[in-house]
Amino acid sequence: MVVEVLMIVGVVALPLPALVIGSRRLLHRTGRASTDERTDRMELVLLVTGRLIGLLLLFALSAVTLVSCIGGLVKGLPVPSLVYVFFVADLLVATLVFLTVGRLRPPPARRRATPARR
């Protein structure tokens, strides 16, 4: 019973915020741009597709883990052993989303270097 509660807290603490932040920044692009418009569009399509697949996987793993753990607590049944695998995979995908989304604010501006003494 304690393990199921810890799994619920773990899903609420890491994967659900990752899902929210990742969905907010789904269409965000980096500052890079190439000279070819077609290449830019293709890059955006691949980027959005990859992020969308990752977010859908994160949502599915979180939903299965939460439903299994809450159902197990309500009914008093043990959760299937595959739920533990889903929980670990959920944490790993959430970490991947956090690391690939990057910062929410732009990086601080770099200070200009002072000229050498003359």
Backbone as CSV, one residue per row, in Angstrom:
resi,resn,N_x,N_y,N_z,CA_x,CA_y,CA_z,C_x,C_y,C_z
1,MET,0.828,-1.195,0.000,0.000,0.000,0.000,0.871,1.258,0.000
2,VAL,1.955,1.228,0.740,2.838,2.389,0.788,3.500,2.617,-0.562
3,VAL,3.837,1.548,-1.258,4.489,1.669,-2.558,3.541,2.323,-3.563
4,GLU,2.271,1.956,-3.521,1.305,2.557,-4.440,1.149,4.049,-4.176
5,VAL,1.126,4.436,-2.910,1.015,5.856,-2.575,2.260,6.607,-3.045
6,LEU,3.427,6.013,-2.865,4.654,6.649,-3.334,4.677,6.765,-4.858
7,MET,4.132,5.785,-5.542,4.062,5.861,-7.000,3.119,6.971,-7.444
8,ILE,1.996,7.127,-6.752,1.058,8.207,-7.094,1.725,9.559,-6.870
9,VAL,2.413,9.710,-5.742,3.109,10.970,-5.457,4.207,11.220,-6.493
10,GLY,4.918,10.164,-6.893,5.962,10.308,-7.901,5.422,10.748,-9.249
11,VAL,4.273,10.219,-9.633,3.667,10.604,-10.920,3.166,12.040,-10.857
12,VAL,2.601,12.425,-9.724,2.098,13.792,-9.602,3.254,14.794,-9.511
13,ALA,4.376,14.381,-8.927,5.489,15.305,-8.712,6.322,15.556,-9.966
14,LEU,6.567,14.545,-10.789,7.467,14.742,-11.932,6.787,14.642,-13.303
15,PRO,6.102,13.555,-13.637,5.558,13.458,-15.000,4.423,14.427,-15.320
16,LEU,3.557,14.728,-14.392,2.464,15.645,-14.721,2.955,17.073,-14.969
17,PRO,3.868,17.619,-14.153,4.421,18.930,-14.534,5.198,18.897,-15.851
18,ALA,5.878,17.793,-16.126,6.583,17.669,-17.400,5.599,17.663,-18.562
19,LEU,4.461,17.045,-18.366,3.433,17.020,-19.405,2.887,18.423,-19.669
20,VAL,2.671,19.184,-18.617,2.153,20.548,-18.767,3.185,21.444,-19.449
21,ILE,4.416,21.401,-18.981,5.461,22.247,-19.560,5.754,21.836,-21.002
22,GLY,5.788,20.543,-21.251,6.046,20.072,-22.610,4.947,20.441,-23.581
23,SER,3.699,20.409,-23.133,2.598,20.772,-24.033,2.565,22.270,-24.290
24,ARG,3.007,23.061,-23.317,3.063,24.504,-23.534,4.138,24.876,-24.556
25,ARG,5.224,24.142,-24.565,6.350,24.472,-25.434,6.442,23.533,-26.633
26,LEU,5.321,23.002,-27.051,5.309,22.042,-28.155,5.798,22.663,-29.459
27,LEU,5.377,23.863,-29.765,5.730,24.498,-31.029,6.904,25.458,-30.905
28,HIS,7.569,25.482,-29.765,8.690,26.390,-29.564,9.882,25.939,-30.394
29,ARG,10.537,26.890,-31.023,11.709,26.583,-31.839,12.937,27.236,-31.245
30,THR,14.068,26.681,-31.608,15.313,27.316,-31.208,15.571,28.501,-32.117
31,GLY,16.577,29.275,-31.839,16.872,30.460,-32.622,17.557,30.184,-33.944
32,ARG,17.877,28.910,-34.210,18.568,28.586,-35.449,17.636,28.724,-36.643
33,ALA,18.198,29.112,-37.769,17.435,29.181,-39.007,18.393,28.914,-40.165
34,SER,17.907,28.199,-41.145,18.746,27.947,-42.319,18.296,28.868,-43.444
35,THR,18.993,28.810,-44.531,18.663,29.680,-45.661,17.519,29.114,-46.488
36,ASP,17.223,27.833,-46.318,16.188,27.190,-47.117,14.897,27.092,-46.307
37,GLU,13.802,27.616,-46.873,12.518,27.588,-46.180,11.978,26.170,-46.040
38,ARG,12.181,25.368,-47.057,11.689,23.991,-47.036,12.368,23.196,-45.919
39,THR,13.647,23.415,-45.725,14.377,22.746,-44.659,13.857,23.174,-43.299
40,ASP,13.561,24.462,-43.142,13.016,24.948,-41.881,11.667,24.297,-41.569
41,ARG,10.810,24.204,-42.587,9.498,23.586,-42.364,9.621,22.112,-42.014
42,MET,10.507,21.421,-42.724,10.705,20.000,-42.455,11.269,19.787,-41.054
43,GLU,12.194,20.638,-40.646,12.757,20.544,-39.302,11.680,20.770,-38.245
44,LEU,10.806,21.752,-38.476,9.724,22.020,-37.528,8.755,20.846,-37.453
45,VAL,8.438,20.248,-38.594,7.523,19.102,-38.609,8.126,17.931,-37.840
46,LEU,9.388,17.644,-38.061,10.042,16.547,-37.339,10.144,16.837,-35.847
47,LEU,10.442,18.068,-35.493,10.551,18.452,-34.090,9.212,18.317,-33.379
48,VAL,8.157,18.831,-33.982,6.832,18.763,-33.370,6.344,17.318,-33.298
49,THR,6.616,16.525,-34.322,6.209,15.119,-34.307,6.904,14.348,-33.191
50,GLY,8.191,14.554,-33.041,8.932,13.880,-31.967,8.450,14.289,-30.592
51,ARG,8.237,15.586,-30.419,7.731,16.058,-29.121,6.331,15.525,-28.845
52,LEU,5.493,15.481,-29.871,4.128,14.991,-29.687,4.111,13.511,-29.327
53,ILE,4.944,12.710,-29.958,5.036,11.286,-29.628,5.515,11.110,-28.189
54,GLY,6.501,11.900,-27.783,6.979,11.827,-26.406,5.916,12.221,-25.400
55,LEU,5.149,13.263,-25.701,4.091,13.692,-24.781,2.947,12.687,-24.712
56,LEU,2.614,12.076,-25.845,1.576,11.049,-25.833,2.021,9.825,-25.033
57,LEU,3.273,9.446,-25.176,3.815,8.346,-24.383,3.796,8.694,-22.900
58,LEU,4.175,9.903,-22.577,4.163,10.347,-21.181,2.751,10.339,-20.617
59,PHE,1.790,10.798,-21.393,0.399,10.807,-20.945,-0.120,9.386,-20.731
60,ALA,0.166,8.500,-21.668,-0.319,7.122,-21.550,0.292,6.413,-20.345
61,LEU,1.595,6.559,-20.153,2.244,5.912,-19.012,1.738,6.481,-17.690
62,SER,1.541,7.796,-17.629,1.031,8.409,-16.402,-0.391,7.949,-16.114
63,ALA,-1.213,7.885,-17.150,-2.599,7.472,-16.955,-2.693,6.021,-16.474
64,VAL,-1.936,5.135,-17.096,-1.969,3.723,-16.695,-1.469,3.563,-15.265
65,THR,-0.403,4.258,-14.924,0.148,4.150,-13.570,-0.833,4.692,-12.536
66,LEU,-1.395,5.862,-12.800,-2.330,6.439,-11.831,-3.594,5.608,-11.680
67,VAL,-4.164,5.166,-12.783,-5.406,4.375,-12.707,-5.154,3.054,-11.986
68,SER,-4.037,2.418,-12.261,-3.735,1.139,-11.610,-3.499,1.312,-10.115
69,CYS,-2.738,2.328,-9.753,-2.429,2.528,-8.330,-3.650,2.977,-7.542
70,ILE,-4.410,3.896,-8.090,-5.612,4.350,-7.379,-6.646,3.230,-7.313
71,GLY,-6.803,2.488,-8.402,-7.725,1.345,-8.383,-7.286,0.277,-7.398
72,GLY,-5.983,0.032,-7.316,-5.474,-0.939,-6.358,-5.697,-0.501,-4.919
73,LEU,-5.557,0.797,-4.662,-5.797,1.299,-3.313,-7.271,1.232,-2.938
74,VAL,-8.145,1.570,-3.881,-9.589,1.572,-3.592,-10.108,0.153,-3.382
75,LYS,-9.716,-0.749,-4.250,-10.204,-2.129,-4.160,-9.415,-2.987,-3.183
76,GLY,-8.243,-2.520,-2.772,-7.418,-3.300,-1.860,-6.689,-4.447,-2.529
77,LEU,-6.432,-4.310,-3.819,-5.735,-5.348,-4.577,-4.305,-4.923,-4.858
78,PRO,-3.412,-5.874,-5.017,-2.042,-5.506,-5.407,-2.008,-5.107,-6.882
79,VAL,-1.118,-4.194,-7.201,-1.013,-3.761,-8.604,-0.195,-4.788,-9.374
80,PRO,-0.466,-4.945,-10.654,0.343,-5.872,-11.466,1.799,-5.417,-11.526
81,SER,2.694,-6.353,-11.729,4.120,-6.029,-11.707,4.538,-5.156,-12.885
82,LEU,3.784,-5.174,-13.973,4.127,-4.342,-15.122,3.926,-2.858,-14.823
83,VAL,3.107,-2.533,-13.833,2.877,-1.140,-13.460,4.158,-0.527,-12.916
84,TYR,4.981,-1.296,-12.241,6.252,-0.786,-11.747,7.178,-0.421,-12.915
85,VAL,7.154,-1.225,-13.945,7.940,-0.932,-15.146,7.414,0.336,-15.814
86,PHE,6.088,0.478,-15.893,5.495,1.685,-16.464,5.861,2.917,-15.647
87,PHE,5.917,2.767,-14.332,6.262,3.890,-13.463,7.690,4.351,-13.721
88,VAL,8.618,3.429,-13.815,10.019,3.791,-14.077,10.151,4.391,-15.474
89,ALA,9.473,3.819,-16.454,9.505,4.372,-17.812,8.885,5.766,-17.836
90,ASP,7.847,5.974,-17.047,7.204,7.277,-16.950,8.168,8.318,-16.388
91,LEU,8.904,7.954,-15.353,9.886,8.877,-14.784,11.003,9.192,-15.775
92,LEU,11.433,8.192,-16.531,12.496,8.418,-17.516,12.032,9.318,-18.665
93,VAL,10.815,9.100,-19.141,10.293,9.951,-20.223,10.064,11.375,-19.716
94,ALA,9.604,11.512,-18.470,9.417,12.853,-17.898,10.748,13.580,-17.777
95,THR,11.782,12.868,-17.376,13.108,13.471,-17.309,13.578,13.887,-18.691
96,LEU,13.323,13.066,-19.686,13.680,13.403,-21.061,12.948,14.662,-21.525
97,VAL,11.668,14.781,-21.186,10.904,15.968,-21.573,11.469,17.204,-20.886
98,PHE,11.778,17.091,-19.594,12.347,18.238,-18.891,13.684,18.657,-19.489
99,LEU,14.514,17.700,-19.843,15.828,18.034,-20.369,15.773,18.585,-21.792
100,THR,14.823,18.144,-22.599,14.759,18.614,-23.980,13.978,19.900,-24.124
101,VAL,13.079,20.180,-23.215,12.318,21.426,-23.309,13.227,22.604,-23.038
102,GLY,14.155,22.445,-22.146,15.086,23.524,-21.835,14.503,24.480,-20.818
103,ARG,15.059,25.655,-20.803,14.625,26.658,-19.839,13.317,27.287,-20.272
104,LEU,12.576,27.780,-19.288,11.355,28.493,-19.614,11.643,29.949,-19.963
105,ARG,12.734,30.483,-19.465,13.088,31.863,-19.775,14.356,31.852,-20.621
106,PRO,14.562,32.886,-21.376,15.766,32.910,-22.214,17.020,32.988,-21.349
107,PRO,18.129,32.522,-21.881,19.369,32.592,-21.101,19.761,34.041,-20.860
108,PRO,20.459,34.319,-19.782,20.841,35.702,-19.506,21.794,36.232,-20.575
109,ALA,21.697,37.520,-20.809,22.545,38.143,-21.819,23.995,38.113,-21.350
110,ARG,24.879,37.875,-22.274,26.300,37.823,-21.934,26.848,39.239,-21.842
111,ARG,27.693,39.414,-20.873,28.329,40.725,-20.736,29.404,40.861,-21.790
112,ARG,29.579,42.062,-22.227,30.631,42.306,-23.204,31.973,42.259,-22.493
113,ALA,32.941,41.737,-23.187,34.282,41.637,-22.620,34.903,43.023,-22.554
114,THR,35.610,43.288,-21.481,36.277,44.586,-21.379,37.532,44.566,-22.255
115,PRO,37.826,45.649,-22.884,39.025,45.673,-23.731,40.285,45.557,-22.869
116,ALA,41.312,45.046,-23.458,42.566,44.877,-22.735,43.153,46.250,-22.388
117,ARG,43.913,46.271,-21.304,44.534,47.534,-20.907,45.581,47.936,-21.943
118,ARG,45.695,49.196,-22.133,46.659,49.684,-23.123,47.802,50.360,-22.451
